[in-house]
Amino acid sequence: MPGTQGPLNAFLDLRQMPVANAELGPLAGLRLAVKDIYDVAGYRTGCGNPQKYEEAHAASRTAEAVQAILDAGARFVGKTQTDELAFSLFGQNAHFPYPVNPAAPERVTGGSSSGSAAAVAGGLANIATGSDTGGSIRAPASFCGLIGLRTTHGRISLDGAMKLASSFDTFGWFADDIETYETVGKLLLGRDPHQHPINRPLSIRWLDAFVMGPAEAAQYARMKALAASVI
């Protein structure tokens, strides 16, 4: 099982293999780090577990969602460590030095997409892939001061990814600015096939009874005005 490299312990210390990417595209010139639950052609996928790494063969193809990012011009810079078998929210894997949280070095990064969060928060990558089954994008994003969301289940392919809980697993990513985050989202999500226009009136009047105090009333009025502008 490889160790980690770099001051943040974000990346696995692996022999670098050539990974093709498009020269042009919306993500051209940006650095991509990949959580080690996703296949990258030429690399073993260890999922943070020594036995799994030793038994694995080098992947013959790259995970579908990762390949889409490469095809948009991003450049692969390494695989990142993960909590063992992606089964934790703390970012602590007993087989590796813990990744450093650049936003708060004395605190954990959160997991299980720990190395990916550390890489982006520390400026070592512009984009890093992760996953979210029970919070593994949302927790590290919160802990490291990044943007992170759980995508709708099934919207982004998990072909070439380790399965933890298939009925909950989702693909996710971190980025070093909101514009890049949005670009990756548009690339991977496209148009929502289940999006429908609102065909019935919406009402939040029943919330009126729960408003307490002038400060809350002011914020509630602001919320209603904002809702009215978009409905």
C-alpha positions in Angstrom: 0.0 0.0 0.0 1.5 3.4 -0.9 1.9 6.2 1.6 1.0 9.8 1.1 3.0 12.7 -0.3 3.1 16.4 0.2 2.7 18.6 3.2 -1.0 18.1 3.5 -1.0 14.2 3.1 -3.7 14.7 0.5 -2.2 12.7 -2.3 -1.2 9.1 -2.4 2.5 8.5 -3.2 2.0 6.7 -6.5 4.1 6.3 -9.6 2.7 8.9 -12.0 1.2 7.3 -15.1 0.2 9.3 -18.2 -3.5 10.1 -18.2 -4.8 11.6 -21.4 -7.0 14.8 -21.3 -8.3 17.1 -23.9 -6.2 20.2 -24.6 -9.2 22.4 -25.1 -12.4 22.7 -23.2 -14.2 24.6 -20.4 -11.8 23.1 -17.8 -8.6 23.5 -19.8 -5.5 24.2 -17.7 -7.2 23.2 -14.4 -5.7 20.5 -12.1 -7.9 17.5 -11.2 -7.4 15.3 -8.2 -9.3 12.0 -8.0 -10.5 10.3 -4.8 -9.1 6.8 -4.6 -12.5 5.1 -5.0 -12.7 6.0 -8.7 -10.8 4.1 -11.4 -8.2 6.0 -13.4 -6.7 4.1 -16.3 -3.3 2.6 -15.4 -3.8 2.9 -11.6 -5.0 0.5 -9.0 -8.0 1.6 -7.0 -7.3 0.9 -3.3 -10.2 2.6 -1.6 -8.1 3.3 1.5 -7.6 -0.4 2.2 -4.2 -2.1 2.0 -5.6 -5.5 1.1 -7.9 -4.1 -1.6 -5.0 -2.2 -3.1 -2.7 -5.3 -3.2 -5.4 -7.4 -4.8 -6.4 -4.8 -7.3 -5.3 -4.7 -10.9 -4.5 -1.5 -12.8 -7.8 -0.1 -14.2 -8.2 -0.5 -17.9 -10.4 2.6 -18.2 -11.2 5.7 -16.2 -14.5 6.1 -14.3 -17.1 7.7 -16.5 -17.6 11.0 -14.6 -13.9 11.4 -14.1 -13.3 10.9 -17.8 -15.9 13.6 -18.6 -13.9 16.1 -16.6 -10.7 15.1 -18.3 -12.5 15.4 -21.7 -13.4 18.9 -20.8 -9.7 19.8 -20.5 -8.8 19.2 -16.8 -5.4 17.7 -16.2 -5.0 14.7 -13.8 -2.5 15.5 -10.9 -3.0 12.5 -8.7 -5.2 10.2 -6.6 -6.2 11.4 -3.1 -6.5 9.4 0.1 -9.9 8.5 1.4 -11.2 7.2 4.7 -11.0 3.4 4.6 -13.6 2.0 2.2 -15.2 5.5 2.3 -16.7 4.6 5.7 -16.3 7.6 8.0 -17.0 11.3 8.2 -13.9 12.3 10.1 -11.1 12.1 7.5 -9.0 9.7 9.5 -7.6 6.5 8.0 -5.4 4.4 10.3 -3.2 3.3 7.3 -2.1 6.9 6.4 -1.0 10.1 8.1 -4.2 12.1 8.5 -4.7 14.8 5.8 -4.3 18.4 7.0 -7.2 20.8 7.0 -5.7 24.0 5.5 -8.6 26.0 6.9 -8.0 24.8 10.4 -4.8 22.7 10.7 -5.6 21.6 14.3 -8.9 20.1 13.2 -9.9 17.2 11.0 -10.8 17.6 7.3 -13.9 15.6 7.5 -14.4 12.5 5.3 -14.6 10.4 3.6 -13.5 12.6 0.7 -10.7 13.9 3.0 -7.7 14.0 0.7 -9.7 15.7 -2.1 -10.9 18.4 0.2 -7.4 19.0 1.6 -6.0 19.2 -2.0 -8.5 21.9 -3.1 -8.5 23.8 0.1 -4.7 23.8 0.1 -4.3 25.0 -3.5 -2.9 21.7 -4.8 -5.8 21.1 -7.2 -8.5 23.2 -8.8 -11.0 20.4 -8.9 -11.2 17.2 -6.9 -13.7 14.4 -7.1 -15.4 12.9 -4.1 -18.5 11.0 -3.2 -21.5 11.4 -0.9 -23.3 8.5 0.6 -24.0 9.9 4.0 -22.2 13.3 4.0 -18.8 12.6 2.5 -18.9 15.7 0.3 -20.9 17.9 2.6 -18.8 17.3 5.8 -15.4 18.0 4.3 -16.7 21.0 2.5 -18.0 22.4 5.7 -14.9 21.6 7.7 -12.5 22.9 5.1 -14.4 26.0 4.0 -15.3 24.7 0.5 -18.4 24.5 -1.6 -20.0 21.0 -1.6 -23.4 19.5 -2.3 -25.0 16.1 -2.6 -26.2 15.6 -6.1 -29.5 13.9 -6.9 -29.1 10.2 -6.6 -28.6 8.6 -10.0 -28.0 11.9 -11.9 -24.2 11.4 -12.4 -22.7 8.0 -13.4 -20.9 6.0 -10.8 -19.5 3.6 -13.4 -16.0 2.8 -12.3 -16.5 3.7 -8.7 -16.4 1.6 -5.5 -19.9 0.8 -4.2 -20.6 1.6 -0.6 -24.4 1.7 -0.5 -25.7 1.7 -4.1 -29.1 3.1 -3.1 -27.4 6.2 -1.5 -24.1 6.6 -3.3 -23.7 9.8 -5.3 -20.8 11.5 -7.3 -19.5 14.8 -5.9 -16.7 17.3 -6.3 -14.9 20.2 -4.8 -13.6 23.3 -6.7 -11.5 26.3 -5.7 -14.0 28.8 -6.8 -17.8 29.0 -7.5 -17.3 29.5 -11.3 -15.3 26.3 -11.6 -17.8 24.5 -9.4 -20.6 25.6 -11.6 -18.8 24.6 -14.8 -18.3 21.1 -13.5 -21.9 20.9 -12.5 -23.2 22.0 -15.9 -20.8 19.5 -17.5 -21.9 16.5 -15.4 -25.5 17.3 -14.7 -26.7 18.9 -17.9 -30.4 19.6 -18.1 -32.6 18.0 -15.4 -34.8 15.5 -17.2 -37.2 15.6 -14.3 -37.6 19.4 -14.2 -41.2 20.5 -14.6 -42.8 23.9 -14.5 -44.8 24.8 -11.4 -48.4 24.0 -12.3 -50.1 24.9 -9.0 -49.9 27.8 -6.6 -47.6 27.6 -3.7 -48.4 29.0 -0.2 -46.3 29.5 2.8 -49.0 31.4 4.8 -49.2 28.6 7.3 -45.8 29.6 8.5 -47.1 33.0 9.8 -48.2 31.5 13.1 -44.6 30.3 13.9 -42.9 33.7 13.5 -41.6 35.1 16.9 -40.2 38.5 17.5 -39.5 41.5 15.3 -36.1 40.2 14.1 -37.6 36.9 12.9 -40.6 38.8 11.4 -38.2 41.0 9.4 -36.3 38.0 8.0 -39.6 36.1 7.3 -40.9 39.1 5.3 -37.6 39.2 3.4 -37.9 35.4 2.6 -41.5 35.9 1.3 -40.5 38.7 -0.9 -37.6 36.7 -2.3 -39.9 33.7 -2.9 -42.5 35.9 -4.6 -39.8 37.1 -7.0 -38.9 33.6 -8.3 -42.3 31.9 -8.2 
